[in-house]
């Protein structure tokens, strides 16, 4: 039910919050009210144009960070609801807020970025509903009578960091009786409350605190803290010194020659400055409205000797429930898997972002399209991705042609970038509109998400149908395509071996097929028939155009074969077998190093496995020379990188313009590790049926996986004993499992614990 708002948005004058061209100051807002009788319950509904933190009677409300989070604000603007009964007493009360630019008004986007994307002013909208013990109710709201002031936060930006002067703190500003005579009245601004919706996905929280594992002095004399792993968040410091003294904190993912390597951050300065108030007992500080991607931080101006116990890293991300685990006998593969988990955590910060550190941090559609299966195994991302998909759909509807943006929430970007203006259609990126809802259905048994997203799914497939025309082939213009193919030069990441038309047409067939299946599930029979026919026609056009016959493709690339096999564009058994042989041959010719980019990499191990070349897939997975997954591990990576060679073998940083050390996309191989190495996959939506089909290899002697499905915990594990394979399985109530082991006939079992024996394939 839609809440009827009576509050007005209170907003400080934007001119008073300007500060040259840099990050702008945060504001403080306050008001007082009287509760005329004892309070039985009190409920706060609140949101901001910007980011907020609320206080009532001097106590913080809730534990959300960067609330209300980032959505496509013009169409969908989140509000939070808190039970604040314990914070309010009979008589005089006060409430107040910290308010900063955040995503709403702050700097967003690369190549210098843009400010004021959603509007020129920040604001706070809040309603407090009081129920008294005598049965009466009253609602107090933002509006007339609210006052504002500058506070200690002199500058705050997501990319820039924060500048805080503790001498300017307004201590007690959210308590009754505070003297606000020097404060100004806050104006009210018009706001369409029809775009507001109650928060429907987990908030960002402080998840853990990490101590530094090492403190060193760099060659240039700076104090460098190492937190042992690449993380997303900010520092918390305890410091004692003279009033007016400033401590400066900088952040980076890697070191170069012993000092912070800042070049990969591009325009994001990621610098926090704290000016002491001079408290003899010491003072504690953590930035409020920013986050950084870093493993290392350097400290300048620390008064006296720095005690490592006085600095910790606060890890931030959406507070998702962990649901999936993997372990095996190879510590390097376990480390790779842990890196995937960490990379996901840091980039699932309210929006599924490409990276958390540089001047970007956008909800790139291609990244989440390939990573959604892995994400939905590791964490419960159902509500998180459903909310993001709704933003994608409203952004797509605003396009008018059915084309989703390449990142959502959609923002204007500054050219020169490789993206042509006007929201061009991008294969593999825009397909997130179809693929991600399908993955949520497959992994959570969620048909509701299919129904909600169906108009969006259909609009994209129809848009491509129109673009391709009767020939059914498309993608000749600029496409990201098989982005970051290992052969692409550092300064031209889109120059791939696989032609973009092949990639785009394969994705067209794939999305049309998924849409047809979706239509059937939703009882849209005419649509199901229509889109199955379209998928068949696109497949046939693909084969006419790119298939030489007998499983050989015109384009002899790993990605071409992985797409043709993975999307079942080749259906004939002998064609598939020959294509699998060709793919295995290409991988071997490449020395079992990665030969695929962004879109080919998530498919290549499955394409090999499905055609009987699981050993080749293992050689790819366990390869240690660059480009490979384990090259990163051997180079000390603690998250998955954007480029196979973000760091070069000599330890120097890739000279390219895009060099993130925390990009989850290439970690999509973890889904193959769960399904094929450990042998835990859904055979029916929501894991109602399990497919337990481990395929041992790569010299592993054991592997296991655990996953909390919608029906309960599944555990599967195998180990080698003598010449045989021993498999242990726990099936939750209401679930059946198809157990398919090498050298044995598949069997079906029901709930409970089971043990099986299979034959190991002879090498």
Secondary structure as UniProt FT lines:
FT   STRAND          9..11
FT   HELIX           14..17
FT   TURN            20..21
FT   STRAND          27..35
FT   STRAND          39..49
FT   STRAND          51..56
FT   TURN            57..58
FT   STRAND          59..60
FT   TURN            73..75
FT   STRAND          77..83
FT   HELIX           85..87
FT   STRAND          91..100
FT   HELIX           102..105
FT   TURN            111..112
FT   STRAND          123..132
FT   TURN            133..134
FT   STRAND          137..141
FT   TURN            144..145
FT   STRAND          147..150
FT   STRAND          153..157
FT   TURN            158..160
FT   STRAND          161..165
FT   HELIX           166..168
FT   TURN            171..174
FT   TURN            176..177
FT   TURN            181..182
FT   STRAND          184..185
FT   STRAND          187..189
FT   HELIX           193..195
FT   STRAND          196..198
FT   STRAND          204..211
FT   STRAND          214..217
FT   TURN            219..220
FT   STRAND          223..239
FT   TURN            243..244
FT   STRAND          246..252
FT   STRAND          255..256
FT   TURN            257..258
FT   STRAND          259..260
FT   HELIX           263..265
FT   TURN            266..267
FT   STRAND          271..275
FT   TURN            280..281
FT   STRAND          283..286
FT   STRAND          292..300
FT   HELIX           308..310
FT   STRAND          311..318
FT   STRAND          324..328
FT   HELIX           331..347
FT   HELIX           365..378
FT   HELIX           382..399
FT   TURN            421..423
FT   TURN            427..431
FT   HELIX           432..444
FT   HELIX           448..468
FT   HELIX           469..471
FT   TURN            483..484
FT   TURN            486..487
FT   TURN            490..491
FT   TURN            493..494
FT   HELIX           500..521
FT   TURN            522..523
FT   HELIX           525..546
FT   STRAND          547..549
FT   TURN            550..551
FT   STRAND          552..553
FT   HELIX           558..566
FT   TURN            567..568
FT   HELIX           573..589
FT   TURN            590..592
FT   TURN            598..600
FT   HELIX           601..610
FT   TURN            611..612
FT   HELIX           614..621
FT   HELIX           629..634
FT   TURN            635..636
FT   TURN            644..645
FT   TURN            649..650
FT   HELIX           665..669
FT   HELIX           670..672
FT   HELIX           673..678
FT   STRAND          681..682
FT   HELIX           685..687
FT   STRAND          689..692
FT   TURN            698..699
FT   STRAND          702..709
FT   TURN            710..711
FT   STRAND          712..721
FT   TURN            722..723
FT   STRAND          724..731
FT   TURN            733..734
FT   STRAND          736..739
FT   TURN            742..743
FT   STRAND          747..749
FT   STRAND          752..759
//
